[in-house]
């Protein structure tokens, strides 16, 4: 079971990685995280939007409102240059951490 602390610490990495591909709105990010993690990681709106605002304040992502005919207005986020650097750092940290935990716990990947 995924602990709240582990999820909280890794959600920024997941968001930055998904925004690396293309700009996305909050609901789309939430759906993709759940789908791509095969339901293991779920991020609810109550925690997602404050996190998006925090990432935006750090200038790792930029948001802009988009209105499309027949749809409600949505805020799309994109990765900034600073966000790309942060994503690379977080990926490296995650890999180092996951390898260390695997070594200690005796976990082997298929």
N, CA and C atoms as an extended XYZ file, in Angstrom:
330
Properties=species:S:1:pos:R:3:atomname:S:1:resname:S:1:resid:I:1 pbc="F F F"
N         0.840       -1.183        0.000 N   UNK     1
C         0.000        0.000        0.000 CA  UNK     1
C         0.883        1.243        0.000 C   UNK     1
N         0.523        2.197       -0.790 N   UNK     2
C         1.275        3.440       -0.930 CA  UNK     2
C         0.958        4.357        0.245 C   UNK     2
N         1.970        4.736        0.981 N   UNK     3
C         1.720        5.611        2.117 CA  UNK     3
C         1.503        7.040        1.641 C   UNK     3
N         0.815        7.804        2.472 N   UNK     4
C         0.533        9.198        2.128 CA  UNK     4
C         1.827        9.998        1.991 C   UNK     4
N         2.818        9.699        2.847 N   UNK     5
C         4.074       10.441        2.800 CA  UNK     5
C         4.839       10.157        1.505 C   UNK     5
N         4.848        8.889        1.110 N   UNK     6
C         5.545        8.517       -0.122 CA  UNK     6
C         4.854        9.151       -1.325 C   UNK     6
N         3.528        9.116       -1.324 N   UNK     7
C         2.764        9.716       -2.424 CA  UNK     7
C         2.996       11.222       -2.477 C   UNK     7
N         2.985       11.854       -1.324 N   UNK     8
C         3.172       13.305       -1.266 CA  UNK     8
C         4.537       13.699       -1.815 C   UNK     8
N         5.547       12.902       -1.516 N   UNK     9
C         6.890       13.216       -1.968 CA  UNK     9
C         7.141       12.958       -3.437 C   UNK     9
N         6.352       12.089       -4.037 N   UNK    10
C         6.598       11.747       -5.437 CA  UNK    10
C         5.641       12.418       -6.428 C   UNK    10
N         4.556       12.975       -5.949 N   UNK    11
C         3.578       13.579       -6.861 CA  UNK    11
C         4.165       14.723       -7.692 C   UNK    11
N         5.002       15.601       -7.132 N   UNK    12
C         5.595       16.633       -8.001 CA  UNK    12
C         6.377       16.036       -9.174 C   UNK    12
N         7.118       14.964       -8.925 N   UNK    13
C         7.867       14.301      -10.003 CA  UNK    13
C         6.906       13.795      -11.080 C   UNK    13
N         5.803       13.193      -10.666 N   UNK    14
C         4.838       12.667      -11.640 CA  UNK    14
C         4.241       13.784      -12.480 C   UNK    14
N         3.906       14.885      -11.842 N   UNK    15
C         3.314       16.013      -12.568 CA  UNK    15
C         4.310       16.610      -13.558 C   UNK    15
N         5.529       16.835      -13.101 N   UNK    16
C         6.539       17.408      -14.001 CA  UNK    16
C         6.790       16.478      -15.187 C   UNK    16
N         6.826       15.169      -14.927 N   UNK    17
C         7.064       14.213      -16.019 CA  UNK    17
C         5.925       14.221      -17.035 C   UNK    17
N         4.693       14.317      -16.552 N   UNK    18
C         3.553       14.341      -17.488 CA  UNK    18
C         3.513       15.642      -18.283 C   UNK    18
N         3.946       16.737      -17.669 N   UNK    19
C         3.951       18.018      -18.380 CA  UNK    19
C         5.123       18.128      -19.346 C   UNK    19
N         6.089       17.251      -19.216 N   UNK    20
C         7.215       17.246      -20.151 CA  UNK    20
C         6.727       16.904      -21.560 C   UNK    20
N         5.685       16.099      -21.633 N   UNK    21
C         5.163       15.635      -22.923 CA  UNK    21
C         4.377       16.734      -23.626 C   UNK    21
N         3.457       17.371      -22.880 N   UNK    22
C         2.614       18.415      -23.454 CA  UNK    22
C         1.874       19.147      -22.340 C   UNK    22
N         1.367       20.355      -22.615 N   UNK    23
C         0.571       21.057      -21.602 CA  UNK    23
C        -0.701       20.265      -21.284 C   UNK    23
N        -1.088       20.297      -20.016 N   UNK    24
C        -2.279       19.544      -19.588 CA  UNK    24
C        -3.007       20.331      -18.504 C   UNK    24
N        -4.294       20.049      -18.338 N   UNK    25
C        -5.052       20.668      -17.248 CA  UNK    25
C        -5.084       19.713      -16.061 C   UNK    25
N        -5.493       20.236      -14.910 N   UNK    26
C        -5.422       19.482      -13.663 CA  UNK    26
C        -6.160       18.157      -13.691 C   UNK    26
N        -7.381       18.163      -14.185 N   UNK    27
C        -8.154       16.918      -14.218 CA  UNK    27
C        -7.457       15.866      -15.080 C   UNK    27
N        -6.896       16.301      -16.201 N   UNK    28
C        -6.174       15.387      -17.086 CA  UNK    28
C        -4.951       14.801      -16.371 C   UNK    28
N        -4.234       15.634      -15.632 N   UNK    29
C        -3.080       15.140      -14.876 CA  UNK    29
C        -3.511       14.077      -13.875 C   UNK    29
N        -4.597       14.346      -13.169 N   UNK    30
C        -5.109       13.396      -12.179 CA  UNK    30
C        -5.462       12.061      -12.832 C   UNK    30
N        -6.172       12.122      -13.961 N   UNK    31
C        -6.572       10.894      -14.671 CA  UNK    31
C        -5.359       10.119      -15.169 C   UNK    31
N        -4.379       10.826      -15.734 N   UNK    32
C        -3.191       10.155      -16.275 CA  UNK    32
C        -2.358        9.499      -15.184 C   UNK    32
N        -2.228       10.172      -14.049 N   UNK    33
C        -1.463        9.581      -12.946 CA  UNK    33
C        -2.124        8.281      -12.510 C   UNK    33
N        -3.426        8.304      -12.354 N   UNK    34
C        -4.136        7.088      -11.937 CA  UNK    34
C        -4.033        5.991      -13.009 C   UNK    34
N        -4.243        6.359      -14.269 N   UNK    35
C        -4.222        5.358      -15.343 CA  UNK    35
C        -2.822        4.774      -15.543 C   UNK    35
N        -1.821        5.634      -15.610 N   UNK    36
C        -0.469        5.151      -15.894 CA  UNK    36
C         0.152        4.412      -14.715 C   UNK    36
N        -0.359        4.675      -13.501 N   UNK    37
C         0.136        3.930      -12.334 CA  UNK    37
C        -0.712        2.687      -12.086 C   UNK    37
N        -1.634        2.416      -12.993 N   UNK    38
C        -2.551        1.271      -12.886 CA  UNK    38
C        -3.363        1.324      -11.601 C   UNK    38
N        -3.754        2.544      -11.249 N   UNK    39
C        -4.629        2.737      -10.096 CA  UNK    39
C        -3.924        2.767       -8.754 C   UNK    39
N        -2.611        2.605       -8.756 N   UNK    40
C        -1.876        2.598       -7.483 CA  UNK    40
C        -1.788        4.007       -6.893 C   UNK    40
N        -1.584        4.998       -7.759 N   UNK    41
C        -1.453        6.381       -7.295 CA  UNK    41
C        -2.678        7.158       -7.748 C   UNK    41
N        -3.363        7.751       -6.788 N   UNK    42
C        -4.519        8.602       -7.075 CA  UNK    42
C        -4.281        9.940       -6.410 C   UNK    42
N        -4.500       11.010       -7.168 N   UNK    43
C        -4.319       12.352       -6.629 CA  UNK    43
C        -5.658       13.066       -6.733 C   UNK    43
N        -6.206       13.411       -5.586 N   UNK    44
C        -7.507       14.073       -5.557 CA  UNK    44
C        -7.329       15.578       -5.755 C   UNK    44
N        -8.378       16.205       -6.234 N   UNK    45
C        -8.347       17.638       -6.520 CA  UNK    45
C        -7.943       18.454       -5.300 C   UNK    45
N        -8.354       18.024       -4.121 N   UNK    46
C        -8.051       18.785       -2.904 CA  UNK    46
C        -6.551       18.897       -2.664 C   UNK    46
N        -5.782       17.940       -3.135 N   UNK    47
C        -4.331       18.029       -2.965 CA  UNK    47
C        -3.627       18.397       -4.270 C   UNK    47
N        -4.258       18.107       -5.407 N   UNK    48
C        -3.625       18.391       -6.700 CA  UNK    48
C        -3.488       19.891       -6.962 C   UNK    48
N        -4.576       20.635       -6.789 N   UNK    49
C        -4.534       22.047       -7.177 CA  UNK    49
C        -3.599       22.877       -6.292 C   UNK    49
N        -3.592       22.657       -4.960 N   UNK    50
C        -2.579       23.372       -4.160 CA  UNK    50
C        -1.149       23.034       -4.608 C   UNK    50
N        -0.918       21.786       -5.005 N   UNK    51
C         0.411       21.399       -5.487 CA  UNK    51
C         0.732       22.110       -6.802 C   UNK    51
N        -0.232       22.175       -7.697 N   UNK    52
C        -0.003       22.889       -8.964 CA  UNK    52
C         0.319       24.362       -8.706 C   UNK    52
N        -0.385       24.972       -7.755 N   UNK    53
C        -0.113       26.381       -7.432 CA  UNK    53
C         1.291       26.532       -6.860 C   UNK    53
N         1.707       25.564       -6.031 N   UNK    54
C         3.064       25.609       -5.456 CA  UNK    54
C         4.123       25.479       -6.551 C   UNK    54
N         3.911       24.549       -7.476 N   UNK    55
C         4.878       24.368       -8.572 CA  UNK    55
C         4.929       25.610       -9.449 C   UNK    55
N         3.784       26.270       -9.588 N   UNK    56
C         3.727       27.488      -10.383 CA  UNK    56
C         4.476       28.622       -9.657 C   UNK    56
N         4.314       28.732       -8.349 N   UNK    57
C         5.035       29.760       -7.581 CA  UNK    57
C         6.549       29.553       -7.656 C   UNK    57
N         6.964       28.283       -7.735 N   UNK    58
C         8.396       27.979       -7.855 CA  UNK    58
C         8.908       28.186       -9.274 C   UNK    58
N         7.966       28.491      -10.181 N   UNK    59
C         8.262       28.740      -11.599 CA  UNK    59
C         8.748       27.489      -12.321 C   UNK    59
N         8.305       26.326      -11.835 N   UNK    60
C         8.627       25.075      -12.515 CA  UNK    60
C         7.586       24.784      -13.586 C   UNK    60
N         6.395       25.339      -13.405 N   UNK    61
C         5.339       25.210      -14.415 CA  UNK    61
C         4.683       26.575      -14.596 C   UNK    61
N         4.025       26.749      -15.732 N   UNK    62
C         3.262       27.962      -16.012 CA  UNK    62
C         1.850       27.552      -16.373 C   UNK    62
N         0.902       28.293      -15.864 N   UNK    63
C        -0.489       28.011      -16.188 CA  UNK    63
C        -1.097       29.130      -16.998 C   UNK    63
N        -2.050       28.773      -17.848 N   UNK    64
C        -2.805       29.781      -18.597 CA  UNK    64
C        -4.210       29.245      -18.821 C   UNK    64
N        -5.159       30.175      -18.772 N   UNK    65
C        -6.557       29.794      -18.970 CA  UNK    65
C        -6.844       29.624      -20.453 C   UNK    65
N        -7.581       28.582      -20.791 N   UNK    66
C        -7.949       28.305      -22.182 CA  UNK    66
C        -9.454       28.080      -22.232 C   UNK    66
N       -10.097       28.791      -23.157 N   UNK    67
C       -11.535       28.596      -23.372 CA  UNK    67
C       -11.729       27.949      -24.730 C   UNK    67
N       -12.497       26.871      -24.755 N   UNK    68
C       -12.803       26.198      -26.008 CA  UNK    68
C       -14.309       26.144      -26.154 C   UNK    68
N       -14.794       26.306      -27.392 N   UNK    69
C       -16.244       26.307      -27.607 CA  UNK    69
C       -16.901       25.033      -27.069 C   UNK    69
N       -17.958       25.205      -26.346 N   UNK    70
C       -18.709       24.066      -25.830 CA  UNK    70
C       -18.125       23.438      -24.583 C   UNK    70
N       -17.026       23.966      -24.112 N   UNK    71
C       -16.399       23.428      -22.906 CA  UNK    71
C       -16.191       24.548      -21.908 C   UNK    71
N       -16.035       24.162      -20.663 N   UNK    72
C       -15.759       25.183      -19.664 CA  UNK    72
C       -14.290       25.593      -19.724 C   UNK    72
N       -14.014       26.738      -19.207 N   UNK    73
C       -12.665       27.283      -19.192 CA  UNK    73
C       -11.779       26.409      -18.301 C   UNK    73
N       -10.571       26.107      -18.793 N   UNK    74
C        -9.647       25.266      -18.032 CA  UNK    74
C        -8.269       25.912      -17.990 C   UNK    74
N        -7.562       25.625      -16.913 N   UNK    75
C        -6.203       26.139      -16.779 CA  UNK    75
C        -5.229       25.041      -17.194 C   UNK    75
N        -4.483       25.317      -18.250 N   UNK    76
C        -3.489       24.379      -18.761 CA  UNK    76
C        -2.123       24.761      -18.217 C   UNK    76
N        -1.379       23.742      -17.833 N   UNK    77
C        -0.043       23.955      -17.288 CA  UNK    77
C         0.993       23.395      -18.250 C   UNK    77
N         2.133       24.093      -18.323 N   UNK    78
C         3.236       23.604      -19.148 CA  UNK    78
C         4.515       23.688      -18.328 C   UNK    78
N         5.472       22.870      -18.697 N   UNK    79
C         6.749       22.833      -18.006 CA  UNK    79
C         7.612       24.007      -18.463 C   UNK    79
N         8.280       24.664      -17.528 N   UNK    80
C         9.193       25.761      -17.872 CA  UNK    80
C        10.623       25.206      -17.990 C   UNK    80
N        11.535       26.045      -18.397 N   UNK    81
C        12.939       25.634      -18.479 CA  UNK    81
C        13.441       25.236      -17.090 C   UNK    81
N        13.079       26.024      -16.096 N   UNK    82
C        13.456       25.694      -14.716 CA  UNK    82
C        12.814       24.374      -14.289 C   UNK    82
N        11.583       24.142      -14.725 N   UNK    83
C        10.894       22.888      -14.418 CA  UNK    83
C        11.576       21.687      -15.048 C   UNK    83
N        12.109       21.878      -16.255 N   UNK    84
C        12.842       20.769      -16.917 CA  UNK    84
C        14.106       20.416      -16.131 C   UNK    84
N        14.787       21.426      -15.645 N   UNK    85
C        15.985       21.160      -14.828 CA  UNK    85
C        15.590       20.442      -13.545 C   UNK    85
N        14.509       20.890      -12.915 N   UNK    86
C        14.045       20.263      -11.682 CA  UNK    86
C        13.609       18.827      -11.934 C   UNK    86
N        12.953       18.585      -13.057 N   UNK    87
C        12.530       17.224      -13.410 CA  UNK    87
C        13.748       16.301      -13.529 C   UNK    87
N        14.802       16.773      -14.173 N   UNK    88
C        16.018       15.954      -14.305 CA  UNK    88
C        16.611       15.646      -12.926 C   UNK    88
N        16.642       16.640      -12.044 N   UNK    89
C        17.165       16.427      -10.691 CA  UNK    89
C        16.302       15.423       -9.928 C   UNK    89
N        14.989       15.582      -10.026 N   UNK    90
C        14.093       14.685       -9.288 CA  UNK    90
C        14.161       13.261       -9.827 C   UNK    90
N        14.301       13.117      -11.129 N   UNK    91
C        14.448       11.765      -11.701 CA  UNK    91
C        15.718       11.096      -11.176 C   UNK    91
N        16.808       11.842      -11.159 N   UNK    92
C        18.071       11.294      -10.678 CA  UNK    92
C        17.972       10.918       -9.200 C   UNK    92
N        17.362       11.787       -8.398 N   UNK    93
C        17.192       11.499       -6.963 CA  UNK    93
C        16.325       10.268       -6.755 C   UNK    93
N        15.237       10.179       -7.523 N   UNK    94
C        14.332        9.045       -7.389 CA  UNK    94
C        15.048        7.742       -7.750 C   UNK    94
N        15.808        7.745       -8.825 N   UNK    95
C        16.524        6.548       -9.245 CA  UNK    95
C        17.523        6.111       -8.174 C   UNK    95
N        18.269        7.046       -7.650 N   UNK    96
C        19.232        6.741       -6.594 CA  UNK    96
C        18.522        6.168       -5.370 C   UNK    96
N        17.418        6.807       -4.972 N   UNK    97
C        16.666        6.352       -3.797 CA  UNK    97
C        16.081        4.960       -4.035 C   UNK    97
N        15.448        4.751       -5.181 N   UNK    98
C        14.810        3.456       -5.471 CA  UNK    98
C        15.856        2.337       -5.520 C   UNK    98
N        17.028        2.616       -6.095 N   UNK    99
C        18.089        1.608       -6.142 CA  UNK    99
C        18.587        1.285       -4.737 C   UNK    99
N        18.727        2.291       -3.900 N   UNK   100
C        19.208        2.075       -2.533 CA  UNK   100
C        18.199        1.250       -1.736 C   UNK   100
N        16.924        1.585       -1.840 N   UNK   101
C        15.886        0.842       -1.122 CA  UNK   101
C        15.835       -0.598       -1.622 C   UNK   101
N        15.953       -0.781       -2.914 N   UNK   102
C        15.931       -2.129       -3.483 CA  UNK   102
C        17.086       -2.974       -2.960 C   UNK   102
N        18.255       -2.355       -2.848 N   UNK   103
C        19.417       -3.082       -2.341 CA  UNK   103
C        19.197       -3.535       -0.899 C   UNK   103
N        18.698       -2.626       -0.083 N   UNK   104
C        18.512       -2.939        1.334 CA  UNK   104
C        17.371       -3.931        1.524 C   UNK   104
N        16.282       -3.729        0.787 N   UNK   105
C        15.093       -4.571        0.976 CA  UNK   105
C        15.172       -5.896        0.223 C   UNK   105
N        16.173       -6.049       -0.622 N   UNK   106
C        16.297       -7.290       -1.371 CA  UNK   106
C        15.278       -7.412       -2.490 C   UNK   106
N        14.853       -6.267       -3.030 N   UNK   107
C        13.876       -6.258       -4.112 CA  UNK   107
C        14.604       -6.403       -5.440 C   UNK   107
N        14.106       -7.327       -6.273 N   UNK   108
C        14.678       -7.502       -7.599 CA  UNK   108
C        13.599       -7.199       -8.622 C   UNK   108
N        13.982       -6.467       -9.651 N   UNK   109
C        13.043       -6.129      -10.716 CA  UNK   109
C        13.089       -7.189      -11.804 C   UNK   109
N        11.948       -7.461      -12.392 N   UNK   110
C        11.844       -8.469      -13.461 CA  UNK   110
C        12.478       -7.975      -14.731 C   UNK   110
